[in-house]
Amino acid sequence: MNGQKYLQDISRSLSTFLESGSADDLVSCLVGGSNLPGTRANLELADAFAKTVREYAVHDADDRRILWNLCVEFASIAPEDAPAGDPHEFLSFCGIRGIGAIGSISPAFADLALGELHEASVDPRWREREAVTMGLADMITAVRDKTLTELEAWVESGAWLPMRAAAAGVAEPELLKDPAVTEAALKLHRKILIRVYTAADPCSEEFAVLRKGLGYTLSVVVSARPEEGFEYLRQLAELDNTDIRWIVKENLKESRLAKQFPEKTAAIRDILLQV
């Protein structure tokens, strides 16, 4: 019920914006419905924003450009102006979602969208980083090869937060139904974990964010490609590295591995105990 109402509210506010040039109604709708401050932002409302932006943008090139500029403006709201938990932070969150939505339906905006998502991936606010993950999922669904190639570059850059975004972006069960995405996801995780193993700054805050994310993303990928995935977990479990071992241990706790593959999971646990 809420979802339909949100779609109607956003559609009405976006129509007003496109007709008048004033985003006041839209801003009031998003900020007022953000559920911030609070433990959980209004993800249904953000979904409605992204879906409606996509619907409007796909039908009209002029509207697409206007909505793109709006989403970039929202996404560019700085942490100093909308700190974590502030209702206005939701504008930035929705802007990032909108960028992914437009990039997913327009080849002309795909590269621009990936650039904006890369920039947002290093935002100090965790909600913005989650919005990047959602935006990447939209992009992978629509422009798979371009997005996966770009994520390889994010990993090769050596920056921890873009790596975290790449790992989380591909760790979506629906996306992993595509064998090409599963293969790319495992490859990305291999490259990321090599960098974790050789990290010179494992005490940095950014590294900690990546490590925490890898504590679940690897299990999503392994569950989609169990034979190769568990062999890789075995190799990781045999390494004498505190961070790698922690990541393996955390992934083994995930029910997608522990319940679906109890024997394989137990075998990896035994290796961790022996090393």
Secondary structure, DSSP 8 states (H G I E B T S, - for coil): -HHHHHHHHHHHHHHHHHHHS--HHHHHHHHHTS--SSSS--HHHHHHHHHHHHHHHHH-HHHHHHHHHHHHHHHT--TTTS-TT-TTHHHHHHHHHHHHHHHHH-HHHHHHHHHHHHHHTT-SSHHHHHHHHHHHHHHHHHSHHHHHHHHHHHHHTT-HHHHHHHHHHH--TTGGGSHHHHHHHHHHHHHHHHHHHT-S-TTSHHHHHHHHHHHHHHHHHHHHSHHHHHHHHHHHHTS--HHHHHHHHHHHHSHHHHTTSHHHHHHHHHHHHH-
